[in-house]
Amino acid sequence: MPVAALRNFLRLESSAGVLLVMATIAALLVSNSPLAGLYGRLLDVPLVIALGDLVVNKPLLLWINDGLMALFFFLIGLEVKREILEGQLSSKDQLLLPAAGALGGFLVPAALYAAFNWGNPETIDGWAIPAATDIAFALGVLMLLGSRVPIALKMFLTSIAIFDDIAAIVVIAIFYTQDLSLFALLAGAFGITSLVVLNRLGVTRIAVYATIGLVVWLCVLKSGVHATLAGFAVACTVPLRTESTAPSPLRHLEHSLHPWVAYLILPLFAFANAGVSFAGISTDALLGPVSIGIAAGLLFGKQVGVFGVVWLAVRLKLAQLPKGSDWLSIYGVALLTGIGFTMSLFIGSLAFERGAFDQLAATRVGVLTGSVLSAIAGYLILRHAFNPHEKTAQEHTKESMTS
């Protein structure tokens, strides 16, 4: 990824993080105010689209989670494809360290949650909730430190988040899939195959990919596989390069969609999913194994998993630290990966889709607690790591010791 493009990406993601915070606060305030009933009824408003015998009837909340979030996953797919083909994930040297960190940051939080919920069939399904990283929030915190943070460290955090997104997509496809409709699944697979063939034939018209992609989304929606996965699959078929001098369809879509996703879809998702009414909420929802498991997984599991595996990879000389960083700054970034928020809430909505109120409330409490504490701790550590006054004092101390 060129430096200028990366800076634009980081600027967009960090400002989107501010909107996510505002949307979350608004959801919490509304759900604990006299407007709570209106908030709930708004999310339950049914929206119906019918075309002959094909009917899609879902409440507004599921249109956001299954429909708009499919565009979010579509954008993730575009970014992942571009990064793998010609970006920071195309080089083995740049690939290994964040991949190792992401692996540790996935396994340890999941294991920690499972330890708190082992033997409970009603709550164990939430094991993947604390394994996610919210790139918008994490980069938003990192950007508060300004230009003191090396660009290589920002790329390192971004790469970890990309691997986290890929892992989340795999987890959703394998573990959070309901009863399958073989016909709908085959129809969706045929649509994806058609897009691959069109790509190979050199077709670059975005309208073609959008039209067939919508059909694929409908098929996946009806198949029992979560509909957001259609967005990622369709994105992987969009051409990055063209034989002519025409603009890249993938780059054009990525550039066009990014502001809509960052400034509208994700804040709307946060507003619809972060509302927790504390009226009548049980102690178990606040301090039970679900909320504690999620919060501990995000705050402790993430930092231990990411930092531990990165340390091991560097000590074994399999990789090097990002340029301009040290172990304290790596630890600060490891803490920031504990900001799960958007993806954690999304996985929680799938894990406990038919769960009791306390499980859903506990999920939100755990995600918010773990994410906020990770953000604060990560910011304080990184602020200390990149404090110019302290570094100057350390340099003077070293000079006096050597003179």
N, C-alpha and C positions, 0 to 999 in steps of 0.2 A: 504494500500500500504506500503510495507516495506520501511524503511528509505533509504536504499541504492538504491532501485529501483526508489524512488521518486527523489533522488538527480540526478540520471542519466537522468530521464525525464526532470527535470528542466534545467539541463545543455544543453540538446538537444534543448529544446524549446527556451532558451535564445539565443543560437548561431543562431538558425533559424531566430530569430527576427532581427539579424544583416543583414542576407541575404535579408529579406523582405525590410528593409530600403534601401539597395543597389539596389534592383530590382525596387523599387518605384522611386528612384532618377533617375535611368537609363531610366525608362519609361517617366518621366517628361522631361528629357533632350532630348531624341530622338523625342518626339512628338512636341517639340518646336525648332527643328533644321531642316536643309535641308533634314534630313532623315525621316521627318514626313510622307511623301507620301509613302515611302517604308515600314514604320511601319504599316500604315493602310492597304496597299496591302497585307502585310504578314499575318495579322490577318484575312483577307478576302479570303485567299487561300482556295479553296474548296477541301475537302478530302472526297472521296467516298468509302464506303465498301458495296459490293453487294454479296448476297448469294441467287441465284435464283431470286425469286420475292421480296425478302427482301432487300431493299436498304436504306442505311443511308448516306445522303448527307448533310454535314454541313461545314461551314467555320471553319478555324483553331480556331478562338476565341470560337466558341460553342463546339468544341471538347474538349477544355480546360475546359470550364465552365460546360459542361454536362457530359463529360467523365472522365477527370482527377480528377475533383472535386468530382465525385462519389467515388473515392478511398479515398479522404479526409474524406468524410462522413462515409465511411466504417470503417476507422480508428477511428473516433469518436464513432461509434457504438460499436466497440470492447472495447474501453476504458470505455464507459459508462456501458456496461454489466459487465466488470470485477470489476469496482468500486462499482456497486450496489450489486454484489454477495459476494465480499470479500474484498472490498477496503474501502476508506474513506466515501463512501456513504452507506455503509451497516449498520452503527450504527446510531440510531436515534439522539444520542447526537451530532454526527458530521454532521448530515444531516440538522438539523433545521436552524442553523444560516446562512450558505451560501444559503440555499433554500429561506429563507426570504429575504436576501439581493438581490438575483437574481430576485425575484418577484418585489421588489421595483425598481430595476434597469431596469426592462423591461417595467413596466407600466408608470413610470414618463417620461422617454424620449419619449415614443410613444405619450403620451398625450401632451407633449410640442411641438413635431413636428406637431401634429394634430391642435394645437392652432394656429400655424403660417400658416397652409394651409387649415383651415376649409372653406368649401364652394367652394373649387376649385377641381372639379372632375378630373382634369388632374394631380394634384400633391399629392392628399390625399393618394394615394396608397403607397406612400413611408413612411408611418407611422412607419413601423417596422425597418427601416434602422438604426436609432440611438440606437436600443435596444440591439445590439450585442456587444460582447467583443472578441477581438483577443488575445487568450491566449499566442501566441508566442511573440507578441509585449509586452504585459503586463508583462509577466515573464522576458522578456529581460531587461526591465527597472528595475524591482525589483532586478534582479541579479547584476545590476551595483553597488548595495550597499554591495555586498559580504556577508560574514558570519554574519554580524551584524543583518540581518533580521532573525527572528525565523522561524524554519521550519514549525511551526503550522500556521504562517501567510501566508507562501507560499502555504500551503495546502488549506487555506481558499480562497485565490484568485483562485487557480486551480478549486476548487469545484464550485465557483460562475460561472466561465467560462464554466464548464461542464453543469450546469443548463441552462446557456444562450444558449448553443448549442442545448440542447434538445428543448427549447422554439422556437428557430429559425427553427428547423426541423418541429415542429408542425405548425408554422405560414406558412412556405412554402407549406406544404401539404394542408392546409385549404384555404389560401388566394391567393396563387400565382399558382394555378392550372388552366390550360386552358381547352378548350373543351375536354371532356373525350371520349375515345374509350372504350366502355364497354367490348368488346372482348379482347383487349390488357390488360385491367386492370384485367380481370378474369384470363387470362393466367399468368400474373405476380403473382396474388394471389395463383394460383395453384402451381407455382414454389416455393414460400415461404412456403406454406403448405408442399410440398415435403421435403424441407430442415428441417422443424421442425420434421417431421416423421423420417427422417434419423438421426437426433440428438437423438431422443428418442430411436432409435434402436441401438445406440452406434456407428454409423459410424463416424470415425474421419479422414478419408482421405481428406486432404485439396483440392486435385484436384477435388473431387466430388462437394464440396461447390463452388469452383471457376467456374466450368463449368456451373452448374445450376444457379449460381449467375450472370454469363454473360447473360444467357437467360432471367433472371428476369430483368436485366438492360435494355435489348433491348425491352422487353414488356412494361416496365414502360416508356421508352423513347417514344414509339409509343402511349402510352395511354393518354397523355396530362398532367399527373402528372409529376412534375419535376424529371428527371432521377437520380439526386443525392440521392433522398430518397430511391432508390433501394439499394444503398450502405449501408445505415444505417439499413434497414430492413434485408438484408442478413447477416450483422454482428451479429445481435441479435440471429441468428440461429447457429452460429459457437460454437462448444462445448468448454467450459472452462476446464472442468475436464474430465479425462478418467478413466476407470475402471482398466486399466493396469498401468504400470510404464512409459508408453510412454509420451513424452512431450505434454503439453497442446496445441492443435491446435490454440486456441485463442491467447495464449501468444506468440506462435511462429510467427503467422501472425502479431501481434502487434509489436513485436520486429523487424521483417523483414521490415515492411512497414514504420515504423516511420521515419527512415532517408530519404527514398525516398520522403515521403510527406513533411517533414520539409525542406529538402535541394533542392528539385526539383519542386514538384507540386505547393506548395504555392508561392515560388518566381516567377515561371512561370506565375501563376495566377496574381500575383501583377504586373508583367511586362506587361501582356496583358490587364489589366483592370484599371491601375492607370494612364495611359497616358492622360493628359489633355492638349490640344493645346489652348493656350491663344490668338492665332491669331483669331480675329473676334468674340471672345466670348463676349456676351452682359453683360451689367451691372447687368441685372436681374439674369443671371446665377451665377454671383459672389456674389451679395448681395440680391438676391430674397428670397422668402419664403422657397424654397427647401433647398438651401445651408445654410441659417441662421437657419432653423428648425433642420437640421441634426447636424450642429455644436453646437447649443445650447443644443440639446438633449444629445449629447455625453458629452459635457463639464459640463453642469449644471444639466441636467436631471439624468444622471447616478450617480453623486456624491450625489445628494439629495435623489434619490430613494434608493440606496444601503445603505448609511450611516443612513438615516432616519429610515428605517425599521429595520436595525440591532440595532440601538439605542433603538427603541421601544421594540424589542424582548428581549434585555438584561434588560431594565428597568422593564419589566413585569415578569422578572425571568423565561422566557421560554428557555433561552440559556445563555451561558457564552462566554466572549471574548476568542479568541484563546490564548493559553499559550504564555506568553512573549510579548504580545501586549498591547497597550493602545489605548485610543480614537484617539489620533493624528495619530498613525500608521494605524488604521482602516480607518480614513478619507483619508489618502494617498492611501490606497488600493482602496477605493471607487473612487478616481480620476482616478486610473489606469484602472478601468473597463470602462472608457470612451474611451479607445483605441479600436475603433470598427474595423477599417481597413478591414481585409480580409472578414469577414462575412458581414460587412456593405456594402462593395462594391458588394458582391455577391447578397445580397438581393436587392440592388439598381438596379443591372442588370436585376433582375426579375421584379421589380416594374415598371421600365420604359423600358422594353424590346422593346416596340414599341413607345417609347416616342421620343420627339424632341431632337435635339442635345443639346439645352440649358438645358434640364432636366438631361440628362446624365452627362454633364459637371458640372452642379450644384451639382449633387450627389457626384462626385469625389472631387470637391472643398470643399464641406461640410464635407465629411468623413475625408479628409486629414487635414483640419483645426482643426476640433474637436479632432481628434486623437492626433495630434502633441501637441496641447495646453494641453490636458489631460495628456499626457506623461510627459511634462515639469513640470506641476504643481504637479503631483503625485510624481515625482522624488524629487523635492525640498522639499515637505512636509515630505516625508519619510527620506530624508537625514537629515533634522532637527530632526525628531523623533528619529533617531538612531545615532545621533552625540555623540560619547563617551565623548568628551570634555565638551559638554553642560550638559550631565547627571552627570559627575563628579562634575561640578560646582554646580548643583542643590543639589547633595548629601552633599557637603560641607556647602551649605547654610542651609539645614535642620539640620545638626549637630550643626552649630553655634547657630541656633534658639533654639535648645533643651538644649544646655549646659548653 
